[in-house]
C-alpha cells in the first residue's frame, strides 16, 4: 500500500469502514502473502572469520545498531562425551566455570554485572556447552579477559569447596525439574530410546550418584580433555569489525596452548526391536500420551522434511492434531508434535493431554490412527508452505538480536559447530522453502514406520523420590597445577597479556532510546510509535485497560477465558481459518495480559503487514463467541486449573495473593488468572460478550507500535482498521481498588504435596506504594537483598549453602498497590532452615548490616552500563513504552535512569527498603511433603496452618535431618 495523504485517507476511510465483516473476511482470504523465497532472501548474517595458531575459530559479524557486542563461546563438549559413571560432568563443569578463575577469583557474575552485561548465561546439552553475554563495546576487553581466563587459567581456582557447593546446586536444579508434573518422563524416554552405551544414552543433568562421586581429579581431567581452544568457537557479533576482533582475540586467547584432540563421535542411529508401551504414575491433572522415535540428526537431508511433517501434524495452531482431537472430536485438551534436533540423531515427540472424563486408551488409539493416516498420506502443499513462511518469519525476528539464546551469534556458532558451516541456517531455510509434500511423506514413511515408544502418564502418586547425600562435602582430591601445565600442546607465539587486573572499562554512552511519537485516531485511540530499522518487521500492541483485576468476584477467570476464545473465531472466520491465515502471512497474533491490562499483540513481516492488520482487527472487533468454542475453552481452562493444583509454584502463587490482599481487592486473586473451577464453570456466553463490550473497546484502548515503517504510513493503516471503531454505550464498572487490605501478619500456610523432592517457599506482603510511585531506589535495594543472582539471599542459599538452584525477590508493581515477594525452591530436608535463613537475611539487611559501598557500586554500574543493551529488541522497546504510559512516566524515562542511579546513596537504599518492608508482616506459603518438613516448620516458632495433611495419615519422621542430607555444606 502506497503512502496516502491524511485527507485522502480519511475520505477513503468513510467508505472502507462501512464494509461488513464478511466482506472483510473475503479481503483476508484474497490477500496474497509474500512468497517464501522473498522472506528467506531477507535472512542474512554476513560474517568474517579467522583462526588462531592454537586452533580457536573466530567468527565476526558487524552490526552497529547499538554500542554492544555479543560474546558467545561454544565448546564442542556436552553430555554425549561423558563415559559411564561420569554422567552430568559437562553440566557440572558449566557451573564450576562461573565460579572464578586464577586471575579472576570469585563468581563471574560479579565482574560481568559490573560492566553491564545483558543476555548473560551458560548452557549445556548433548552436543555442546556454551557461555554468552552481550556487553557494552567499551567493556569488550573485560569479557574477553574473563572468557580467556576460564579457558586457559581455570584449574588453579577450582577448590574442593567450590566442587561440593556446585554439586549441591546442580542436585537442586535436578530436583527442581523432577518436582514438576511429568518431570520424570524424560529420563524414561532416554533410557528406552537409546542404548546405555550410546552417547545420548543418559540425561544431560546426569545422576545424583555420579555427581556425588565426582572428585577434584575427575574434574581436572574432564577440563583438560575437553576445553582447549581447538575445541572452541568464539563469535563476536555487534559493534565490532574483524580487524578489531583479531587484535583483541589474539591478545587474550593467543597464548593459550591447544588442548587434546577430541575424538569424533559416530554412533549408529538406534532403532527399537519392537514397540514399547509403558504406563507411569505422577501427580498430574490429566493423562498425557507420548509417542517417540529416534530419527536422523540435523545434518541429514531427511531432517528438514521430518521437521516440516511434525510441524504440520502438531506444531501449527492449525495442525492436524489440533483440528481433529482438540477442535473437532474434543477428546484432548492439548496436543503437540515436534522434532528435537541433535547432531547424532534427533528425537520425535508427539503428545496429547487427554480431556478429563475421556477413555485414555481410546484416545491413544485415535492418536495412533491419526499419526498412521498422516504418515501414509502426508501434508498438503498449503500446509508445507505455511510451515516455511512461519519459520522464515521467526528467523527474521531473531535477526534483531545479536546474542542471547537465539540471536545472530547463536546461528553462526551452531552452524560452525554442528555442521562445519556458519551459514548452515541458509541451507536450512532453502531446504524449507523447497520442501514438497512428496518429500515430507517419503521421510515420514521411512522413519516413523519403525517401532514406536509409547509412554502414558496417568494421575496417581509417584514412587518415593530416591535421594543421595549430594553436596555433603565428603569427597577428596588434589589440585596442584593450573591449566597451562595440565593441557597438552605449546603456547602460541603471542605475548602473554597482563592478567594482574581486569582491563579498564571505557566510556559507556547513555542509552539512546528511540523517539516516541504520538498520534490520535479519529475515535480517540492514542498511538505511541517508535521507529526501529533493524529488521523488516512491525510490531503492534493494542492494549486495553482491563486485565484479571477486571474480573467480577463471582466470575474469576473471565479475562483469561475471553483472551483464549478471541482467536477461536470471528463472525466470518473459524479458528482454523484464523490460524491458517497467520501461518500464510508469517504473522503472530497473541492475546493475553496480566492483572491490569489485556493486550492483543501483532508481529508481522512488512510485506504482509496490511493483511496481518486486517486479521488483527477482525479478531479484536468481531469475536463470534460460538457455543461450541466456549465449551472447548472452558474444558481447557478447567484442566489448566487442575494442572496448577499439582504444580508447586502455581499452588503457592495462587494461594498467596488472596491472603495478602483479601478476597474483595482486584489483586486478591491467584496470579495465573485462571480463576476457580466454580467460577469458570459459571461463565456464560453473555459474560464473555459483556466483558468484551465493557472492557475491550476504543475508550479503554491504547496502541503501541514499533518497526521499520514511517509513522504516518503506519497511522494511516491503523486509522483504516481502528479509527472508525465505536465504543458501546455500556460503561465498564470501576475496578474496586478501594477495597480494604488486611494487615500483614507473620504466619505460615503449609500445603501438603507428598513425595516432593523440594519445598516451594513463597513469602509476600503488600507495600505502601502504588505502581506509579518512584520505586527505583527500592528496586536497587532489592537487587542487593534478593533481586538478582548476586543478591545476599541467592548467594547464601545457592552458592554458600547449596540448598537451592536459585531464589528471587520481586517488587511486583501494577496499576494499584505493589506486592513484594520472596521465592525459594529448596531441598526438602532444609525447608525450615531455609525459611530461617531468608528471614535472617532480611532482618540483617534492615538492621545494622545495610548496603555496603561495594554493593552500591556494583548495582549502580550494572544498571547504568547495561542500558545500551537493554533495548536491542523491539519487544523491549514496546514494553518500556507501555510501562511509561501506565506509570505516568515521560517517554524518555529510560534516558533519565542512568543519572538517577549515579545519584543513589547507601542511606537512600537502606531507607527505601526499611520504609517498604516489615519482616514481621510476611505471609509464608510453603508447598512440600509435610510428613518430612512439619517438624522443621514447627521449630520456627511461627503461627502455622497445615493444609491437606494429618499427622496420622503418614508416618512423620521426627528427625527431619535424617530424611536425606543432600546439599548440606559445612
Secondary structure as UniProt FT lines:
FT   HELIX           6..16
FT   TURN            17..18
FT   HELIX           21..30
FT   HELIX           36..41
FT   STRAND          48..51
FT   TURN            53..54
FT   STRAND          57..62
FT   TURN            64..65
FT   STRAND          68..75
FT   HELIX           79..81
FT   TURN            84..85
FT   TURN            87..88
FT   HELIX           89..96
FT   TURN            97..98
FT   HELIX           108..114
FT   TURN            115..116
FT   STRAND          118..124
FT   STRAND          129..136
FT   HELIX           137..139
FT   HELIX           140..152
FT   HELIX           155..157
FT   HELIX           160..178
FT   TURN            181..184
FT   HELIX           185..193
FT   TURN            196..197
FT   TURN            199..200
FT   TURN            204..205
FT   HELIX           208..213
FT   HELIX           216..226
FT   HELIX           229..231
FT   STRAND          232..238
FT   HELIX           242..253
FT   TURN            254..255
FT   STRAND          276..282
FT   STRAND          288..295
FT   TURN            298..299
FT   HELIX           301..314
FT   TURN            317..318
FT   HELIX           320..321
FT   HELIX           322..328
FT   STRAND          332..340
FT   TURN            343..344
FT   STRAND          346..354
FT   TURN            356..357
FT   HELIX           360..377
FT   HELIX           381..398
FT   TURN            399..400
FT   TURN            404..406
FT   HELIX           408..419
FT   TURN            422..423
FT   HELIX           424..433
FT   HELIX           437..447
FT   TURN            448..449
FT   STRAND          453..459
FT   TURN            470..471
FT   HELIX           483..486
FT   STRAND          516..520
FT   TURN            522..523
FT   STRAND          526..531
FT   STRAND          537..544
FT   HELIX           548..550
FT   HELIX           553..555
FT   TURN            556..557
FT   HELIX           558..565
FT   HELIX           566..568
FT   STRAND          569..570
FT   HELIX           575..585
FT   STRAND          588..593
FT   STRAND          598..605
FT   HELIX           606..608
FT   HELIX           609..621
FT   HELIX           627..644
FT   TURN            645..646
FT   HELIX           648..661
FT   TURN            663..664
FT   TURN            666..667
FT   TURN            671..672
FT   HELIX           677..682
FT   HELIX           685..695
FT   HELIX           698..700
FT   STRAND          701..707
FT   HELIX           711..722
FT   TURN            723..724
FT   TURN            737..738
FT   STRAND          747..752
FT   TURN            754..755
FT   STRAND          758..770
FT   TURN            771..772
FT   HELIX           776..782
FT   HELIX           783..787
FT   TURN            789..790
FT   HELIX           792..794
FT   HELIX           795..800
FT   STRAND          807..812
FT   STRAND          817..827
FT   HELIX           828..830
FT   HELIX           831..846
FT   TURN            847..848
FT   HELIX           853..865
FT   HELIX           867..870
FT   HELIX           874..886
FT   TURN            887..888
FT   TURN            891..892
FT   HELIX           893..902
FT   HELIX           906..916
FT   HELIX           919..921
FT   STRAND          923..928
FT   HELIX           930..938
FT   TURN            939..940
FT   STRAND          944..947
FT   TURN            951..953
FT   HELIX           960..962
FT   TURN            966..967
//
